Amino acid sequence: MPPKFRIVLAASIACSMPAVAKEPTYPKAEAQVLDLSQKAIAIRSVRGDGNKTIDVARLFGDALVAGGWSTSDIEITPVDDTAYIIATWKGSNPALKPLVISGHMDVVEARREDWERDPFVPVVEDGILYGRGASDMKFDGALALSTLIELRRQGFKPRRTIVIEFSGDEETTMKTSAIIAEKLKNAELVINVDGGGGLLDEATAKPLFWTWQGAEKTYADYRLEVTNPGGHSSAPRPDNAIVQLSQALVKVGAYKFKAEQNEITKAAFEKAAPFTEKPEVAAAMRAFAANPADETALATLRADPAMVGLVGTTCVPTMLGGGHAENALPQRAFANINCRIFPGHSKEEIMAELVKVIGDPVVKVTDVTVGSVASPASPLRPDVMAAVAKAMAKAYPGVPLIPSQSSGASDSMWFRAVGVPSYGLSPTFAKDSESFAHGLNERTRLSNIRPGITYYLSLITDLTK
């Protein structure tokens, strides 16, 4: 084919092909995400002396007022040394239950001497934002908040009321989390921006897959304690408190709770198996999804620290103490058992099972859990799943979507406990090697900003129009 003809043909084909859609940009919203993220990170919102969580609430409240909210639509409430914020964008149809967008403002402690940079001085280097809260979760909060302001800037008028709220002690006692859920228990559903997220390829930084969180295990702590009159160590007694406690701990350590799955964990195993590097684990995931009674698959999954929490309740000793002198028989021995309870079981039920496993009345078992409540899995609602799929297709076309159940805890559990479905739906992607939430040198990629706004604009519009 002569070169000239090729050029003409190529031009003809190009003219006949549909134009490639230009990626949308949001200059004001994109700039606001970074600005709010940096200002929020600079505020030390850590429990204890000098807690400035209320200043984060004021920062977010001021941004909303500047974005069109009235001061009467914003509630900032101090609680102990922290605070929470609830802001309402009234919909045109008051008969519709509100959509809640949920997050938190507090962060875990970070010490300057441990970090490469000051954790409360935000720094941007090579397109990455560093600072405490960059990934958990001040950046995600700023992203959701700035998108709401952009939505209002574009003239959108929701039929369903939109409530955005941020708790102030999610990382500790969750007192404000419980208060907020009780106040908003009439909601239709919750988008929790502190849950879910995507994985980037380590070499190329391209998106591999994205997960959304639809359930989480219940956190529980139980104290095991044995007391004894004690005595002189030169006259040992058959009932030694340390020995008796040790025998109980061996039983707890060896015990396996019943294997379980729900529709979320079943789908997670099925969809995540192709991305699992170990062939034997991938095979076990498929086999367990098909049959939770498959003992071979179960043994493989229980042997993998990344998988054991997905197949049932787990309980493990985490703290131990006892005795009062080197030359005295122990008068007391105690241990903490930390459990992550599969949805559908109460803390009381699991404690009763531990008592039965230990089988020794001399070992006293007490529930000492703080800041946790049992909650069911959220349903796989077709309207939510469709809106999520549409939003992700706009932001990250072709990226697989995988449901997940968290072994950790978030504010979602408080909403689920009062009957409101909650979904962890953060659009933020990261490499596994860059996941430093709660750890040193926490960070997030600024490349998340634009597609994150695209995602939230679509998701919030579809769930409130």
C-alpha positions in Angstrom: 0.0 0.0 0.0 1.5 3.4 -1.0 2.3 5.6 1.9 0.0 8.4 0.7 -3.0 6.0 0.6 -2.2 4.8 4.1 -2.3 8.3 5.4 -5.6 9.0 3.7 -7.1 5.8 5.0 -5.9 6.5 8.5 -7.4 9.9 8.4 -10.7 8.5 7.1 -10.8 6.0 9.9 -10.0 8.6 12.5 -12.8 10.8 11.2 -15.3 7.9 11.5 -14.3 6.9 15.0 -16.0 8.5 18.0 -14.0 11.1 19.8 -12.4 9.9 23.0 -14.0 11.6 26.0 -11.8 14.1 27.7 -11.1 13.4 31.4 -13.1 15.8 33.5 -11.1 18.2 35.7 -12.3 20.1 38.8 -9.7 22.8 39.5 -11.4 24.3 42.5 -12.3 21.0 44.1 -8.9 19.4 43.4 -7.1 22.4 45.0 -9.4 22.3 48.0 -8.8 18.6 48.6 -5.0 19.2 49.0 -5.5 22.4 51.0 -8.0 20.8 53.5 -5.8 17.7 53.7 -2.7 19.7 54.6 -4.5 22.0 57.1 -6.2 19.0 58.8 -2.9 17.0 59.0 -1.3 20.0 60.7 -3.9 19.8 63.5 -2.9 17.3 66.2 -6.2 15.5 66.7 -4.9 12.9 69.1 -6.7 11.8 72.3 -5.3 13.2 75.5 -3.7 16.4 76.5 -3.6 18.9 73.7 -6.3 17.1 71.6 -7.3 19.5 68.9 -10.0 17.5 67.1 -12.5 20.3 67.5 -10.2 22.5 65.4 -10.5 19.9 62.6 -14.3 20.1 63.0 -14.1 23.9 62.7 -11.9 23.7 59.6 -14.4 21.4 57.9 -17.4 23.5 59.1 -15.9 26.7 57.7 -15.2 25.0 54.4 -18.9 23.9 54.2 -20.2 27.4 55.0 -17.9 28.9 52.3 -19.4 26.2 50.0 -23.0 27.2 50.5 -24.1 25.6 53.8 -25.7 27.8 56.4 -24.3 27.8 59.9 -27.7 26.4 61.1 -27.1 23.3 59.0 -23.8 22.6 60.8 -23.5 21.1 64.3 -20.2 20.9 66.1 -20.5 19.3 69.5 -17.7 18.9 72.1 -17.5 15.6 73.9 -14.9 15.1 76.7 -11.6 16.1 75.1 -12.9 15.7 71.5 -15.8 16.7 69.3 -17.9 15.6 66.4 -19.5 17.4 63.4 -22.8 16.8 61.6 -23.7 18.9 58.5 -27.0 18.6 56.6 -27.8 19.4 53.0 -31.6 19.2 52.9 -33.1 17.3 50.0 -36.3 18.3 48.1 -38.2 15.3 49.3 -38.4 15.1 53.1 -40.1 11.7 52.9 -36.9 10.1 51.8 -34.5 8.9 54.5 -31.1 10.7 54.4 -27.9 9.4 52.9 -25.0 9.7 55.4 -21.4 10.2 54.4 -19.3 9.1 57.4 -15.7 9.6 58.5 -13.6 10.5 61.5 -11.2 13.4 62.4 -9.0 11.8 65.0 -5.7 10.0 64.4 -3.4 7.7 66.4 -0.4 9.0 68.2 2.7 9.8 66.2 6.1 10.8 67.7 8.5 13.1 65.9 11.6 11.1 67.0 10.2 8.0 65.3 9.3 9.6 61.9 11.6 10.8 59.0 9.5 14.0 59.0 7.4 15.8 61.6 4.1 13.8 61.4 2.0 16.9 62.0 3.8 19.0 59.3 2.3 17.9 55.9 4.8 17.5 53.2 4.3 16.8 49.5 7.2 15.0 47.7 7.0 13.4 44.2 3.2 13.5 44.2 2.9 11.9 47.6 1.4 13.6 50.7 3.1 12.7 54.0 1.7 13.2 57.5 -0.3 11.6 60.2 -3.8 11.1 58.8 -2.7 11.2 55.2 -4.2 7.7 54.6 -6.3 7.3 57.8 -8.2 9.4 57.1 -7.9 13.2 56.7 -7.2 13.0 53.0 -10.3 10.8 52.4 -12.4 13.2 54.5 -11.2 16.2 52.6 -11.9 14.4 49.3 -15.5 13.6 50.2 -16.1 17.0 51.7 -14.6 18.9 48.7 -16.7 16.7 46.3 -19.9 17.7 48.1 -19.0 21.3 47.8 -18.2 20.7 44.1 -21.6 19.1 43.7 -23.3 22.1 45.1 -21.1 24.4 43.0 -22.4 22.6 39.9 -26.0 23.3 40.9 -27.0 19.8 41.9 -30.1 19.6 44.0 -30.6 16.3 45.8 -34.0 14.8 46.4 -32.7 12.8 49.3 -31.1 14.8 52.2 -27.3 14.4 52.5 -25.7 14.3 55.9 -21.9 14.4 56.2 -20.5 13.6 59.6 -17.1 13.1 61.2 -16.6 11.4 64.6 -13.9 12.5 67.0 -12.7 9.3 68.7 -12.9 6.5 66.2 -9.3 5.4 66.9 -10.0 5.1 70.7 -13.3 4.8 72.6 -15.7 5.5 69.8 -18.0 7.4 72.1 -18.8 10.1 69.5 -19.3 7.3 66.9 -22.0 5.7 69.0 -23.7 9.1 69.6 -23.7 10.0 65.9 -25.2 6.6 64.9 -28.0 7.0 67.5 -28.8 10.5 66.2 -28.8 9.3 62.6 -30.5 5.9 63.0 -33.3 7.0 60.6 -30.8 7.1 57.7 -31.3 5.1 54.5 -27.7 4.0 54.3 -24.2 5.1 55.0 -21.2 5.7 52.8 -18.2 5.3 55.1 -15.2 6.9 53.5 -13.0 5.2 56.1 -13.2 1.7 54.5 -12.5 -0.1 51.3 -9.9 1.1 48.7 -7.8 -0.1 45.8 -4.5 -1.8 45.3 -1.8 -0.5 42.9 0.7 -2.6 41.1 4.1 -2.3 42.8 6.1 -1.9 39.6 3.7 0.1 37.4 1.4 1.8 40.0 -1.5 0.9 37.8 -4.8 -0.1 39.6 -5.1 -3.9 40.1 -8.4 -4.2 41.9 -10.7 -2.3 44.3 -12.4 -3.5 47.4 -15.5 -2.3 49.2 -16.3 -3.2 52.8 -19.7 -4.6 53.7 -19.1 -6.2 57.1 -16.7 -6.2 59.9 -16.0 -8.5 62.8 -16.8 -7.5 66.4 -13.9 -6.5 68.5 -13.9 -8.0 72.0 -11.5 -8.2 75.0 -11.9 -10.8 77.7 -9.9 -10.9 81.0 -8.9 -14.3 82.3 -8.0 -14.2 86.0 -7.0 -16.8 88.6 -6.6 -15.7 92.3 -5.0 -17.7 95.1 -4.1 -17.1 98.8 -0.5 -17.5 97.8 2.2 -18.3 100.3 6.0 -18.9 100.5 7.6 -20.3 97.4 9.5 -22.9 99.5 6.1 -24.6 100.2 4.4 -25.0 96.8 0.7 -25.6 96.6 -1.0 -27.8 94.0 -3.3 -24.9 93.0 -0.8 -22.4 91.5 -2.5 -19.4 89.9 0.1 -19.1 87.1 0.0 -22.8 86.3 -3.8 -22.8 86.2 -4.0 -19.8 84.0 -1.3 -21.3 81.7 -3.4 -24.4 81.3 -6.4 -22.3 80.3 -4.3 -20.3 77.8 -3.1 -23.5 76.1 -6.7 -24.6 75.6 -7.7 -21.2 74.2 -4.7 -21.1 71.9 -5.5 -24.6 70.5 -9.2 -24.0 70.0 -10.7 -23.4 66.6 -14.1 -21.7 66.3 -16.6 -23.0 63.8 -15.8 -22.1 60.2 -18.3 -19.7 58.7 -19.0 -17.5 55.6 -21.6 -15.0 54.6 -22.5 -13.6 51.2 -19.8 -11.0 51.4 -17.0 -13.3 52.4 -18.1 -15.9 49.9 -18.0 -13.3 47.1 -14.7 -12.0 48.4 -13.1 -15.4 48.1 -14.5 -16.0 44.7 -13.4 -12.7 43.2 -10.1 -12.3 45.1 -8.7 -15.7 44.3 -7.4 -14.8 40.8 -5.3 -12.0 42.4 -3.8 -14.3 45.1 -0.1 -15.0 44.5 0.0 -18.4 46.2 -1.7 -21.0 44.0 -2.5 -23.3 47.0 -4.2 -20.4 48.8 -6.1 -19.4 45.7 -7.4 -22.9 45.3 -8.3 -23.1 49.0 -10.3 -19.8 48.6 -12.3 -21.2 45.8 -12.9 -24.5 47.5 -13.9 -22.9 50.8 -16.3 -20.5 49.0 -17.9 -23.6 47.4 -18.0 -25.6 50.6 -17.1 -24.1 54.1 -16.9 -27.7 55.4 -13.9 -28.5 53.2 -11.3 -29.3 55.9 -8.3 -29.2 53.6 -9.2 -25.8 52.3 -9.9 -24.6 55.8 -6.5 -25.8 57.1 -4.8 -23.9 54.3 -6.6 -20.7 55.0 -6.2 -20.9 58.8 -2.5 -21.3 58.3 -2.3 -18.0 56.3 -2.3 -14.9 58.6 -4.0 -12.9 55.8 -6.9 -15.4 55.5 -7.5 -16.9 59.0 -9.7 -13.9 60.0 -12.0 -14.4 57.1 -13.2 -17.9 57.9 -14.6 -17.5 61.4 -14.2 -16.0 64.9 -10.6 -15.8 66.2 -9.4 -15.4 69.8 -5.8 -14.9 70.8 -4.0 -14.1 74.1 -2.4 -10.6 73.8 -1.4 -9.7 77.3 -0.2 -11.6 80.4 0.7 -10.9 84.0 0.9 -12.4 87.4 2.7 -12.8 90.7 4.0 -10.2 93.1 7.5 -11.4 94.2 10.2 -13.8 93.0 10.0 -15.8 96.3 6.3 -15.9 96.7 3.5 -18.1 95.3 1.4 -16.0 93.0 -1.8 -14.6 94.5 -3.0 -13.5 91.1 -2.4 -14.3 87.4 -4.3 -12.7 84.5 -4.3 -12.5 80.7 -6.2 -10.6 78.0 -7.8 -12.6 75.2 -8.6 -10.5 72.1 -11.3 -11.8 69.9 -12.5 -10.8 66.4 -16.1 -12.1 66.2 -17.7 -13.2 63.0 -20.9 -11.2 62.2 -24.0 -12.8 63.7 -22.6 -13.7 67.1 -22.7 -11.7 70.3 -19.8 -11.0 72.7 -21.8 -12.9 75.4 -22.1 -15.9 73.1 -18.3 -16.0 72.5 -17.5 -15.5 76.1 -19.7 -18.4 77.0 -17.9 -20.6 74.5 -14.5 -19.6 75.9 -15.7 -20.5 79.4 -16.7 -23.9 78.1 -13.4 -24.4 76.3 -11.4 -23.5 79.4 -13.6 -25.8 81.5 -12.2 -24.7 84.9 -14.3 -22.7 87.3 -11.2 -21.3 89.0 -10.5 -19.3 85.9 -12.7 -16.2 86.0 -13.7 -14.8 82.5 -14.8 -11.2 82.3 -15.8 -9.1 79.3 -13.6 -5.9 79.5 -14.4 -4.6 75.9 -14.4 -0.9 75.4 -15.8 0.9 72.4 -17.3 -2.0 70.4 -20.7 -3.4 69.6 -21.8 -6.5 67.6 -23.1 -5.7 64.1 -24.5 -7.7 61.2 -23.2 -7.6 57.7 -24.8 -5.0 55.4 -26.9 -6.5 52.6 -25.7 -6.6 48.9 -28.3 -4.0 47.9 -28.7 -3.8 44.1 -29.2 -0.1 44.1 -25.9 0.5 46.0 -24.0 -2.1 44.0 -25.2 -0.5 40.7 -24.2 3.0 41.8 -20.8 1.8 43.0 -20.1 -0.1 39.8 -21.1 2.9 37.7 -19.0 5.3 39.8 -15.9 3.1 39.6 -16.4 2.6 35.9 -16.2 6.3 35.4 -13.1 6.8 37.7 -11.2 3.5 37.0 -12.6 1.8 33.9 -12.2 -2.0 33.9 -10.9 -2.3 37.4 -12.3 -5.4 39.2 -14.5 -4.8 42.2 -14.2 -7.1 45.2 -16.4 -7.2 48.4 -14.6 -7.5 51.7 -15.2 -8.1 55.4 -12.8 -6.3 57.7 -11.3 -7.9 60.8 -10.8 -4.4 62.2 -13.4 -1.9 63.4 -14.8 1.3 62.0 -17.7 3.6 62.7 -19.8 1.4 60.3 -20.5 -1.1 63.1 -22.4 1.5 65.1 -24.7 2.2 62.2 -25.2 -1.5 61.4 -26.0 -2.1 65.1 -28.9 0.3 64.9 -30.2 -1.2 61.6 -28.6 1.2 59.1 -26.6 -0.5 56.2 -23.1 0.9 56.0 -20.6 0.4 53.2 -16.8 1.2 53.3 -16.4 2.9 49.9 -13.2 4.9 49.8 -11.9 5.4 46.2 -8.3 5.8 47.3 -5.7 3.5 45.8 -2.2 2.6 47.2 0.6 0.2 46.8 0.8 -2.5 49.4 4.3 -1.2 50.2 2.9 2.3 50.9 0.2 1.2 53.4 1.3 3.0 56.6 -2.0 3.8 58.3 -1.3 3.9 62.1 2.4 3.4 61.2 5.5 5.5 60.5 5.7 8.0 57.6 2.0 7.7 56.7 1.3 8.8 53.1 -1.1 8.9 50.2 -0.8 9.5 46.5 -2.2 12.8 45.1 -3.1 11.0 41.9 -6.2 9.8 43.9 -7.7 13.3 43.9 -9.2 13.7 40.4 -10.6 10.2 39.9 -11.8 10.3 43.5 -13.9 13.3 42.8 -15.3 11.7 39.6 -16.2 8.7 41.7 -18.0 10.6 44.5 -19.8 12.9 42.1 -21.4 9.9 40.4 -22.0 7.8 43.5 -23.6 10.6 45.6 -25.7 11.8 42.6 -27.1 8.4 41.9 -27.9 7.6 45.6 -29.7 11.0 46.2 -31.3 12.0 42.9 
